[in-house]
Amino acid sequence: MRLHSLSLRNFRQHADSRVQFSDGLTGIIGANGAGKTTLLEAIAWALYGNSAARGTRDSIRHARATDQAPVRVSLEFELGGHRYRVDRTLRSAEVFLDGAMEPIARTIRGANEFLQRALGMSRSEFFNTYFTGQKELDVMAALGPVERGRFLARVLGYDRLSSAQEMLRDQRRAVVAELNGLRSATPDAEVIAANEQAADAALDAARGRAELARTAHHAATAVLSETEPAWLKAESVRERWYALDADRRVLEQNVASHVRDAQRLRADLAQVQTARTEIEPLLPDVNSRASVQSRVDALDALAAAESERRGFTERLVTLREEQTRLEERLQKLDSAPELEREQRENLARVRDRLEELNTEHDSARTVWARDRQEAETRLAALRTQHEELAAQRAALEGLGAESPCPTCGRRLGESFRDVLSLVTEQLETVTVDGNYFKQRVKQLEKKPEALAALETQRAALQADAASAERRYARIQAALQEREQLMPQRTALEARIADTSTRLEAVPQGYDAAEHSAARSELKRLLSVCARAATLEAVIERAPVLQQQLAVAESACQELDARLAGLTSEQQLLGFDAAAHESLRECFAVATRAHREAELELSAAEAASRRAEEMQETARRARSELIKLQARAAAMEVERSLHDELDDAFGELRDELNDQLRPELSELASAFLESLTDGRYSALELDEQYAVQVLEDGLPKSVLSGGEEDLCNLVLRLAISQMIAERAGQPFSLLILDEVFGSLDEARRDNVLALLRRLHDRFEQVIVITHIEDVREGLDRVLRVSYDQERGSSVVTASLGGASGAAAASWQTEPA
């Protein structure tokens, strides 16, 4: 197998990375967590799907990718003379062969099955063949001889024989358990024979009882057939007689009801005559009710007008009181215009004087601030000049006549004293001027008395102006109030005039006593009218009552005729209750005897059925016994076969283990001899899988640390080649993951040199490590780094130290 290229998009840390593989020794270098091993995981995921990835399917997606962003890995490799390209996403997989445009497998399941057939190995076999990690070498070094043998058997797949043998033993135990269960569940043959005899005897007895019951049932049926017709006829006559008797009683009740209705109607007609007599004296009062009602209505209207008059009077009093208060307030506000003019002139004078004071104050403050600023500026300049002159004098005094001229830079020589005197004189002058301006600045720090007096006058005048403004504001408010009250006075006068007009229009002349007497009279007349209306309603019912009385009398005559007919029909039936009771008892005896015979027959037939079921149960038990005996015999044969197969698995495992050591030793010896230039001729594994190295044909008693690492490496390479050969694949690819972790620099160099010398066996060797120093021994370097800002891994390629100076690197930017 030979890798060509790998492309990752949104896979784990890699947002968008592409890698080109070449022959020779390639190193994938990067810090821990940068995404080196993720490249190998992407190769395995492309070939074997989700079973080769860590975590769940959703955890594969790049952390900063959206839910809709595609996750894709594309792998190109060469195997068996054909070139394959695998494109896999989270929900699809396609395999292309030899550059074809159409895939030969286009589903996840189809791609997984096709690739496993093409590679000829399962996922675990693939990893154990092409991949080797430091932890596997460390495990082999730490294992004892016996544990090393078990490890080798597991890696080569021999442990599946043990698993199969254990499964076989589990099946054998299940067979033995089932056989024991069959034996415990098998019934006794003698008990089954006794049950069969008892069932046959019970069946004969039940059939004899059923025959006797059938004879008794036929006799009882004959007696019932003779008695039943006479009983049915008597029962029919009885039912008709009682039906006629019920109709007769109903008619008698209807006749009584109509008689009561006629009596009630005659009483109602008598009440009508009484009402006609009573209503005559009430008619004058009924006729006078309308005039009394009109008078009461007129008095009600005068009472409402009187109430309205009192309301207008009270409102007029309230409005006049409010008018009085408003006039008093307006009298107080009449002087507001004159006060407003005087206060406005006073406020203008105060503001003018305040403006003058502000101008004087600002001018005085500006002069003070300017003098202080000039003094401070001059003082600062003198201090700077003093420092410079002091430095010049110190330099002159230190160097003497050799001092350079402060102006032209030439050597002073004889002019040294003159220049020193000049600098000293300038320094004294600057000191005197500095002391003066220092005193001047101190004097100007205090505010001048004239300026302070102006500020005091301005503050007092500002207080006067504020007081005048507040008084002027109050006068303005009074003027506004006066303007608002004038319309209110006009509106109030209009309301008083309107209320007076409406009061004069209200009617007068209401008499409360007359109103009360009229209401009492109306109440009496309403009672009389109600009684008259009741009497009129009674009188109006007279025609209806007379008609209903005629209907009731006619119905009584008709019902009397029907009642006579029913009585005559009852007498013609000739029903005799005593004779009917005697016939009923005879029929009941015959029916009871027939029922008892039926029950006896049913019980006998049920007993016969139970006996037949007992016989069938006994026969089924006999049949089940035969089946159980046959099943137990078959289980005995199966147990014997499991015993033989268990022995065969054990012998096969021993034989494979015996063949494993020589074959593995031969392959490891070839690697070891090639890697050591023939220094060590062979590597052997004894029966306990202890490693022995032959040097010049003699066992080497003590191995150094580097020699032990070398032995573990060649053993791991030999194991990989054995798996590849058994899968039918050439062993051209080797991937080593972090195998330098426990090695010092010298041992790392030795391992790289040894791997380079195996180029004839491995066309492609890929080393994954975080150690930078190994790049000098590599043909090509793939550097993996993590870009914190973009949140993704970046892959750059360059030549290794073994191929000369590093070439220009390329880089794939994350998407």
Secondary structure in CASP SS format (residue, H / E / C, confidence):
PFRMAT SS
TARGET T0000
AUTHOR 0000-0000-0000
METHOD secondary structure of the structure
MODEL  1
M C 1.00
R E 1.00
L E 1.00
H E 1.00
S E 1.00
L E 1.00
S E 1.00
L E 1.00
R E 1.00
N E 1.00
F E 1.00
R C 1.00
Q C 1.00
H E 1.00
A E 1.00
D E 1.00
S E 1.00
R E 1.00
V E 1.00
Q E 1.00
F C 1.00
S C 1.00
D C 1.00
G E 1.00
L E 1.00
T E 1.00
G E 1.00
I E 1.00
I E 1.00
G C 1.00
A C 1.00
N C 1.00
G C 1.00
A C 1.00
G C 1.00
K H 1.00
T H 1.00
T H 1.00
L H 1.00
L H 1.00
E H 1.00
A H 1.00
I H 1.00
A H 1.00
W H 1.00
A H 1.00
L H 1.00
Y H 1.00
G H 1.00
N H 1.00
S H 1.00
A H 1.00
A C 1.00
R C 1.00
G C 1.00
T C 1.00
R C 1.00
D H 1.00
S H 1.00
I H 1.00
R E 1.00
H C 1.00
A C 1.00
R C 1.00
A C 1.00
T C 1.00
D C 1.00
Q C 1.00
A C 1.00
P C 1.00
V C 1.00
R E 1.00
V E 1.00
S E 1.00
L E 1.00
E E 1.00
F E 1.00
E E 1.00
L E 1.00
G C 1.00
G C 1.00
H E 1.00
R E 1.00
Y E 1.00
R E 1.00
V E 1.00
D E 1.00
R E 1.00
T E 1.00
L C 1.00
R C 1.00
S C 1.00
A E 1.00
E E 1.00
V E 1.00
F E 1.00
L E 1.00
D C 1.00
G C 1.00
A C 1.00
M C 1.00
E C 1.00
P C 1.00
I C 1.00
A E 1.00
R C 1.00
T C 1.00
I H 1.00
R H 1.00
G H 1.00
A H 1.00
N H 1.00
E H 1.00
F H 1.00
L H 1.00
Q H 1.00
R H 1.00
A H 1.00
L H 1.00
G C 1.00
M C 1.00
S C 1.00
R H 1.00
S H 1.00
E H 1.00
F H 1.00
F H 1.00
N H 1.00
T H 1.00
Y H 1.00
F E 1.00
T E 1.00
G E 1.00
Q H 1.00
K H 1.00
E H 1.00
L H 1.00
D H 1.00
V H 1.00
M H 1.00
A H 1.00
A H 1.00
L C 1.00
G C 1.00
P H 1.00
V H 1.00
E H 1.00
R H 1.00
G H 1.00
R H 1.00
F H 1.00
L H 1.00
A H 1.00
R H 1.00
V H 1.00
L C 1.00
G C 1.00
Y C 1.00
D H 1.00
R H 1.00
L H 1.00
S H 1.00
S H 1.00
A H 1.00
Q H 1.00
E H 1.00
M H 1.00
L H 1.00
R H 1.00
D H 1.00
Q H 1.00
R H 1.00
R H 1.00
A H 1.00
V H 1.00
V H 1.00
A H 1.00
E H 1.00
L H 1.00
N H 1.00
G H 1.00
L H 1.00
R H 1.00
S H 1.00
A H 1.00
T C 1.00
P C 1.00
D C 1.00
A H 1.00
E H 1.00
V H 1.00
I H 1.00
A H 1.00
A H 1.00
N H 1.00
E H 1.00
Q H 1.00
A H 1.00
A H 1.00
D H 1.00
A H 1.00
A H 1.00
L H 1.00
D H 1.00
A H 1.00
A H 1.00
R H 1.00
G H 1.00
R H 1.00
A H 1.00
E H 1.00
L H 1.00
A H 1.00
R H 1.00
T H 1.00
A H 1.00
H H 1.00
H H 1.00
A H 1.00
A H 1.00
T H 1.00
A H 1.00
V H 1.00
L H 1.00
S H 1.00
E H 1.00
T H 1.00
E H 1.00
P H 1.00
A H 1.00
W H 1.00
L H 1.00
K H 1.00
A H 1.00
E H 1.00
S H 1.00
V H 1.00
R H 1.00
E H 1.00
R H 1.00
W H 1.00
Y H 1.00
A H 1.00
L H 1.00
D H 1.00
A H 1.00
D H 1.00
R H 1.00
R H 1.00
V H 1.00
L H 1.00
E H 1.00
Q H 1.00
N H 1.00
V H 1.00
A H 1.00
S H 1.00
H H 1.00
V H 1.00
R H 1.00
D H 1.00
A H 1.00
Q H 1.00
R H 1.00
L H 1.00
R H 1.00
A H 1.00
D H 1.00
L H 1.00
A H 1.00
Q H 1.00
V H 1.00
Q H 1.00
T H 1.00
A H 1.00
R H 1.00
T H 1.00
E H 1.00
I H 1.00
E H 1.00
P H 1.00
L H 1.00
L H 1.00
P H 1.00
D H 1.00
V H 1.00
N H 1.00
S H 1.00
R H 1.00
A H 1.00
S H 1.00
V H 1.00
Q H 1.00
S H 1.00
R H 1.00
V H 1.00
D H 1.00
A H 1.00
L H 1.00
D H 1.00
A H 1.00
L H 1.00
A H 1.00
A H 1.00
A H 1.00
E H 1.00
S H 1.00
E H 1.00
R H 1.00
R H 1.00
G H 1.00
F H 1.00
T H 1.00
E H 1.00
R H 1.00
L H 1.00
V H 1.00
T H 1.00
L H 1.00
R H 1.00
E H 1.00
E H 1.00
Q H 1.00
T H 1.00
R H 1.00
L H 1.00
E H 1.00
E H 1.00
R H 1.00
L H 1.00
Q H 1.00
K H 1.00
L H 1.00
D C 1.00
S C 1.00
A H 1.00
P H 1.00
E H 1.00
L H 1.00
E H 1.00
R H 1.00
E H 1.00
Q H 1.00
R H 1.00
E H 1.00
N H 1.00
L H 1.00
A H 1.00
R H 1.00
V H 1.00
R H 1.00
D H 1.00
R H 1.00
L H 1.00
E H 1.00
E H 1.00
L H 1.00
N H 1.00
T H 1.00
E H 1.00
H H 1.00
D H 1.00
S H 1.00
A H 1.00
R H 1.00
T H 1.00
V H 1.00
W H 1.00
A H 1.00
R H 1.00
D H 1.00
R H 1.00
Q H 1.00
E H 1.00
A H 1.00
E H 1.00
T H 1.00
R H 1.00
L H 1.00
A H 1.00
A H 1.00
L H 1.00
R H 1.00
T H 1.00
Q H 1.00
H H 1.00
E H 1.00
E H 1.00
L H 1.00
A H 1.00
A H 1.00
Q H 1.00
R H 1.00
A H 1.00
A H 1.00
L H 1.00
E H 1.00
G H 1.00
L H 1.00
G H 1.00
A H 1.00
E H 1.00
S C 1.00
P E 1.00
C C 1.00
P C 1.00
T C 1.00
C C 1.00
G C 1.00
R C 1.00
R E 1.00
L C 1.00
G H 1.00
E H 1.00
S H 1.00
F H 1.00
R H 1.00
D H 1.00
V H 1.00
L H 1.00
S H 1.00
L H 1.00
V H 1.00
T H 1.00
E H 1.00
Q H 1.00
L H 1.00
E H 1.00
T H 1.00
V H 1.00
T H 1.00
V H 1.00
D H 1.00
G H 1.00
N H 1.00
Y H 1.00
F H 1.00
K H 1.00
Q H 1.00
R H 1.00
V H 1.00
K H 1.00
Q H 1.00
L H 1.00
E H 1.00
K C 1.00
K C 1.00
P C 1.00
E H 1.00
A H 1.00
L H 1.00
A H 1.00
A H 1.00
L H 1.00
E H 1.00
T H 1.00
Q H 1.00
R H 1.00
A H 1.00
A H 1.00
L H 1.00
Q H 1.00
A H 1.00
D H 1.00
A H 1.00
A H 1.00
S H 1.00
A H 1.00
E H 1.00
R H 1.00
R H 1.00
Y H 1.00
A H 1.00
R H 1.00
I H 1.00
Q H 1.00
A H 1.00
A H 1.00
L H 1.00
Q H 1.00
E H 1.00
R H 1.00
E H 1.00
Q H 1.00
L H 1.00
M H 1.00
P H 1.00
Q H 1.00
R H 1.00
T H 1.00
A H 1.00
L H 1.00
E H 1.00
A H 1.00
R H 1.00
I H 1.00
A H 1.00
D H 1.00
T H 1.00
S H 1.00
T H 1.00
R H 1.00
L H 1.00
E H 1.00
A C 1.00
V C 1.00
P C 1.00
Q C 1.00
G C 1.00
Y C 1.00
D C 1.00
A H 1.00
A H 1.00
E H 1.00
H H 1.00
S H 1.00
A H 1.00
A H 1.00
R H 1.00
S H 1.00
E H 1.00
L H 1.00
K H 1.00
R H 1.00
L H 1.00
L H 1.00
S H 1.00
V H 1.00
C H 1.00
A H 1.00
R H 1.00
A H 1.00
A H 1.00
T H 1.00
L H 1.00
E H 1.00
A H 1.00
V H 1.00
I H 1.00
E H 1.00
R C 1.00
A H 1.00
P H 1.00
V H 1.00
L H 1.00
Q H 1.00
Q H 1.00
Q H 1.00
L H 1.00
A H 1.00
V H 1.00
A H 1.00
E H 1.00
S H 1.00
A H 1.00
C H 1.00
Q H 1.00
E H 1.00
L H 1.00
D H 1.00
A H 1.00
R H 1.00
L H 1.00
A H 1.00
G H 1.00
L H 1.00
T H 1.00
S H 1.00
E H 1.00
Q H 1.00
Q H 1.00
L H 1.00
L H 1.00
G C 1.00
F C 1.00
D C 1.00
A H 1.00
A H 1.00
A H 1.00
H H 1.00
E H 1.00
S H 1.00
L H 1.00
R H 1.00
E H 1.00
C H 1.00
F H 1.00
A H 1.00
V H 1.00
A H 1.00
T H 1.00
R H 1.00
A H 1.00
H H 1.00
R H 1.00
E H 1.00
A H 1.00
E H 1.00
L H 1.00
E H 1.00
L H 1.00
S H 1.00
A H 1.00
A H 1.00
E H 1.00
A H 1.00
A H 1.00
S H 1.00
R H 1.00
R H 1.00
A H 1.00
E H 1.00
E H 1.00
M H 1.00
Q H 1.00
E H 1.00
T H 1.00
A H 1.00
R H 1.00
R H 1.00
A H 1.00
R H 1.00
S H 1.00
E H 1.00
L H 1.00
I H 1.00
K H 1.00
L H 1.00
Q H 1.00
A H 1.00
R H 1.00
A H 1.00
A H 1.00
A H 1.00
M H 1.00
E H 1.00
V H 1.00
E H 1.00
R H 1.00
S H 1.00
L H 1.00
H H 1.00
D H 1.00
E H 1.00
L H 1.00
D H 1.00
D H 1.00
A H 1.00
F H 1.00
G H 1.00
E H 1.00
L H 1.00
R H 1.00
D H 1.00
E H 1.00
L H 1.00
N H 1.00
D H 1.00
Q H 1.00
L H 1.00
R H 1.00
P H 1.00
E H 1.00
L H 1.00
S H 1.00
E H 1.00
L H 1.00
A H 1.00
S H 1.00
A H 1.00
F H 1.00
L H 1.00
E H 1.00
S H 1.00
L H 1.00
T C 1.00
D C 1.00
G C 1.00
R C 1.00
Y E 1.00
S E 1.00
A E 1.00
L E 1.00
E E 1.00
L E 1.00
D C 1.00
E C 1.00
Q C 1.00
Y C 1.00
A C 1.00
V E 1.00
Q E 1.00
V E 1.00
L E 1.00
E E 1.00
D C 1.00
G C 1.00
L E 1.00
P E 1.00
K C 1.00
S C 1.00
V C 1.00
L C 1.00
S C 1.00
G H 1.00
G H 1.00
E H 1.00
E H 1.00
D H 1.00
L H 1.00
C H 1.00
N H 1.00
L H 1.00
V H 1.00
L H 1.00
R H 1.00
L H 1.00
A H 1.00
I H 1.00
S H 1.00
Q H 1.00
M H 1.00
I H 1.00
A H 1.00
E H 1.00
R H 1.00
A H 1.00
G C 1.00
Q C 1.00
P C 1.00
F C 1.00
S C 1.00
L E 1.00
L E 1.00
I E 1.00
L E 1.00
D E 1.00
E C 1.00
V C 1.00
F C 1.00
G C 1.00
S C 1.00
L C 1.00
D C 1.00
E H 1.00
A H 1.00
R H 1.00
R H 1.00
D H 1.00
N H 1.00
V H 1.00
L H 1.00
A H 1.00
L H 1.00
L H 1.00
R H 1.00
R H 1.00
L C 1.00
H C 1.00
D C 1.00
R C 1.00
F C 1.00
E C 1.00
Q E 1.00
V E 1.00
I E 1.00
V E 1.00
I E 1.00
T E 1.00
H C 1.00
I C 1.00
E H 1.00
D H 1.00
V H 1.00
R H 1.00
E H 1.00
G H 1.00
L C 1.00
D C 1.00
R E 1.00
V E 1.00
L E 1.00
R E 1.00
V E 1.00
S E 1.00
Y E 1.00
D E 1.00
Q C 1.00
E C 1.00
R C 1.00
G C 1.00
S E 1.00
S E 1.00
V E 1.00
V E 1.00
T E 1.00
A E 1.00
S E 1.00
L E 1.00
G C 1.00
G H 1.00
A H 1.00
S H 1.00
G C 1.00
A C 1.00
A C 1.00
A C 1.00
A C 1.00
S C 1.00
W E 1.00
Q E 1.00
T C 1.00
E C 1.00
P C 1.00
A C 1.00
END
